[in-house]
Amino acid sequence: MRRFSAEYLEHTRRGMWADDREALADLDLPSRRRVLDAGCGTGELTRVLDAETPPDAAVLGIDADPELLRVAREETGLPYVAGDATRLPLPDDAVDLAVCQALLINLPDPAAAVREFARVSSDLVAAIEPDNADVTVTSTVDAEERLEREAREAYLRGVDTDVALGDRVREAFEAAGVDDVRTGRYVHEKRVAAPYAEPDLTAAARKASGAGLADHRAELIAATSERAYDDLRRRWREMGREVVDAIGNDEYERVERVPFDVTVGRVR
């Protein structure tokens, strides 16, 4: 399973579900009593599940990374347990909803996790997975759109898991004995414009230093070469300095749209 820092998760999921939770309607959260957030990371989805379920519902997060769980406990105050999503430390039918967000795309065998979700859930199973092949970026810094596209295409070739699962989530659900499978789409839009928030300034600084690109160094080198990565990083840092200058002049705007497929089904 691929690992991520708490900082990376905060950056990629910031603002998700803040304004629109309609795509979660098929999870039937108001009627849930016992909910599992598998691969919960720092607890962004766990917090949403807790807010949308009844006050007396039990919501539990499970993740294999103790550092992410430490952050989740500090930031949400909700209960968390260390565990592997493909070997959940729960008995059969322990919950009535088992759900994950951006987990299956990071597993070498996502179907194994879906089978576990179906085992521990007495009712619903759900997966909220990004389609990284369909991400779009627009920016007032011309080089940013071009370099984002170049880096994303290389990342998709170099990553060792399927980060654009699409219909294969539905197939995994059906193979695990999950019926009445429904899929909807939620587009997480991340917009940057003046006046700039502190996370926007941090993201710009990471571009200028090349740190943001370095989060995916291994995948980019796997798809190209060390020389090609170094060249991309040089151009990325130049772009980052343009972004910093544009922010200084209140002239920078950026919109990133990340589509998430929300797949929900009922255990037989």
C-alpha positions in Angstrom: 0.0 0.0 0.0 1.3 3.5 -0.8 1.9 5.9 2.1 1.3 9.6 2.4 2.1 12.3 4.8 -0.5 14.2 6.9 0.5 17.4 5.0 -0.1 15.8 1.6 -3.5 14.5 2.6 -4.5 17.9 4.1 -3.5 19.6 0.8 -5.3 17.2 -1.5 -8.5 16.9 0.5 -8.8 20.5 1.9 -12.4 21.8 1.4 -13.8 18.4 0.2 -17.5 18.1 1.1 -17.4 21.6 2.7 -20.3 22.9 0.5 -21.9 20.0 -1.3 -22.6 16.5 0.2 -25.4 15.5 -2.3 -23.1 12.8 -3.8 -23.2 11.0 -0.4 -27.0 10.6 -0.5 -26.8 6.9 -1.5 -24.9 6.2 1.7 -28.2 7.0 3.6 -26.2 8.5 6.4 -29.2 9.8 8.5 -30.2 6.1 9.1 -26.8 4.7 9.9 -26.0 3.3 13.3 -22.5 1.9 13.0 -20.1 3.3 10.4 -16.6 2.4 9.4 -14.2 4.7 7.6 -11.5 2.4 6.3 -8.2 3.8 5.4 -9.3 7.0 7.1 -6.0 8.8 7.0 -6.2 12.0 9.0 -10.0 11.7 9.4 -11.4 14.2 6.9 -14.2 11.8 5.8 -14.6 10.4 9.3 -15.5 13.9 10.4 -18.1 14.2 7.6 -19.6 10.8 8.5 -19.9 11.8 12.1 -21.6 15.1 11.2 -24.2 13.5 8.9 -25.1 10.4 11.0 -27.5 10.6 14.0 -25.9 11.8 17.3 -26.0 8.4 18.9 -24.4 6.6 15.9 -21.0 5.1 16.3 -18.4 6.2 13.7 -15.0 4.4 13.7 -11.9 5.2 11.6 -9.2 2.5 10.8 -5.8 3.1 9.2 -2.5 1.3 9.0 -0.4 4.4 9.5 0.0 5.4 13.3 1.2 8.9 12.5 -2.0 9.6 10.4 -4.1 8.2 13.2 -2.4 10.5 15.7 -3.3 13.5 13.7 -6.8 12.2 13.2 -7.3 11.8 16.9 -6.0 15.2 17.7 -8.0 17.0 15.0 -11.4 15.2 15.3 -11.6 13.7 18.8 -13.3 10.6 17.2 -12.3 6.9 17.9 -9.7 5.3 15.7 -8.1 1.9 15.5 -4.9 0.8 13.7 -5.5 -1.9 11.1 -5.1 -3.0 7.5 -8.0 -2.4 5.2 -7.5 -5.9 3.7 -7.6 -7.5 7.1 -9.9 -5.4 9.2 -9.8 -6.0 12.9 -13.6 -6.3 13.2 -16.0 -9.2 13.4 -18.5 -10.1 10.7 -21.5 -7.6 10.4 -19.8 -5.2 12.9 -21.1 -2.1 11.0 -24.0 -1.2 8.8 -21.9 0.9 6.5 -18.2 0.4 5.5 -16.8 3.2 3.4 -13.5 4.4 2.1 -12.2 7.5 0.4 -9.2 7.5 -2.0 -8.1 4.1 -0.6 -8.7 1.5 -3.3 -6.5 3.5 -5.8 -3.5 3.0 -3.5 -3.9 -0.7 -2.9 -2.2 -3.4 -5.0 -5.3 -5.6 -4.6 -8.3 -3.3 -4.2 -10.8 -6.2 -4.5 -9.4 -7.7 -1.3 -10.4 -4.5 0.6 -13.9 -4.6 -0.9 -14.3 -8.2 0.2 -13.4 -7.1 3.7 -15.9 -4.3 3.6 -18.6 -6.7 2.6 -17.6 -9.1 5.4 -17.8 -6.5 8.2 -20.9 -4.7 6.9 -24.4 -6.0 7.4 -25.9 -3.5 4.9 -24.0 -1.0 2.8 -20.5 -0.8 1.2 -19.2 2.4 -0.4 -16.1 3.7 -2.1 -15.3 7.3 -3.0 -12.4 7.1 -5.4 -10.8 9.8 -7.6 -10.4 9.5 -11.3 -6.9 10.9 -11.6 -6.8 10.5 -15.4 -9.6 13.1 -15.6 -8.2 15.8 -13.4 -8.1 19.3 -15.0 -6.2 22.4 -14.0 -6.6 26.0 -15.3 -4.2 28.7 -14.2 -3.3 32.3 -15.0 0.3 31.1 -15.1 0.4 29.4 -18.5 3.3 27.1 -17.7 1.4 25.6 -14.8 -1.3 24.0 -16.9 1.3 22.5 -19.3 3.6 21.2 -16.5 0.7 19.8 -14.4 -0.5 17.9 -17.4 3.0 16.6 -18.2 3.6 15.5 -14.6 0.2 13.9 -14.3 0.6 11.9 -17.5 4.0 10.6 -16.3 2.7 9.9 -12.8 -0.2 7.7 -14.3 2.4 5.7 -16.3 4.8 5.3 -13.3 2.5 4.6 -10.4 2.3 0.9 -9.4 -1.5 0.9 -8.5 -4.5 1.7 -10.6 -5.2 5.4 -9.8 -8.1 5.7 -12.3 -10.2 2.7 -11.3 -13.5 3.8 -12.9 -15.9 0.9 -13.6 -13.5 -1.6 -12.0 -14.8 -0.5 -8.6 -18.3 -1.7 -9.6 -16.8 -5.0 -10.8 -15.0 -5.4 -7.4 -18.3 -4.7 -5.6 -20.2 -7.3 -7.6 -17.5 -9.9 -7.2 -17.6 -9.4 -3.5 -21.3 -10.2 -3.3 -22.5 -6.6 -3.3 -25.8 -5.9 -5.1 -27.8 -2.8 -6.2 -24.6 -1.0 -7.1 -25.0 2.7 -7.9 -22.4 5.1 -9.0 -22.4 8.9 -9.0 -19.8 11.6 -9.5 -18.6 14.3 -7.2 -16.2 17.0 -8.5 -13.9 18.4 -5.9 -13.0 21.9 -7.0 -10.0 23.6 -5.4 -9.9 27.3 -6.3 -7.1 29.8 -5.5 -7.7 33.5 -5.9 -6.9 36.7 -4.0 -7.1 37.3 -1.1 -4.9 34.3 -0.6 -5.2 32.0 2.4 -2.2 30.6 4.2 -2.5 27.1 2.6 -2.4 28.9 -0.8 0.9 30.6 0.0 2.3 27.3 1.3 1.4 25.5 -1.9 3.0 28.2 -4.0 6.2 28.0 -1.9 6.2 24.2 -2.4 6.0 24.7 -6.2 8.9 27.1 -6.1 11.1 24.8 -4.1 10.1 21.7 -6.1 8.8 20.0 -2.9 5.3 19.3 -4.3 6.7 17.5 -7.3 9.1 15.5 -5.1 6.1 13.9 -3.4 5.9 11.8 -6.6 9.6 11.5 -7.5 9.6 7.7 -7.5 6.6 7.4 -9.8 7.9 10.1 -12.2 11.4 8.5 -12.5 9.8 5.1 -13.1 7.9 6.5 -16.0 10.7 8.6 -17.5 14.3 8.7 -16.1 16.3 10.6 -13.5 17.5 13.1 -16.1 13.9 13.7 -17.3 12.7 14.1 -13.7 15.5 16.6 -13.0 14.6 18.6 -16.1 10.9 18.6 -15.1 11.7 19.7 -11.6 13.8 22.6 -12.9 11.0 23.8 -15.1 8.5 23.1 -12.2 10.5 25.4 -9.9 10.6 28.1 -12.5 6.9 27.9 -12.8 6.6 28.0 -9.0 8.5 31.2 -8.9 6.1 32.7 -11.5 3.3 31.7 -9.2 4.9 33.3 -6.2 5.4 36.6 -8.2 1.8 36.5 -9.5 0.5 36.1 -5.9 2.6 39.0 -4.8 0.8 41.1 -7.4 -2.6 39.7 -6.6 -2.8 38.4 -10.1 -2.8 34.6 -9.6 -5.8 32.4 -10.1 -5.9 28.6 -10.3 -8.7 26.0 -10.4 -8.2 22.3 -10.1 -11.1 19.9 -10.6 -10.7 16.3 -9.3 -13.6 14.0 -10.1 -14.5 11.3 -7.5 -16.7 8.3 -8.4 -19.0 7.5 -5.4 -19.9 3.8 -5.6 -22.5 2.3 -3.2 -24.0 -1.2 -2.9 -25.8 -3.5 -0.6 -24.4 -6.7 0.9 -26.3 -9.8 -0.1 
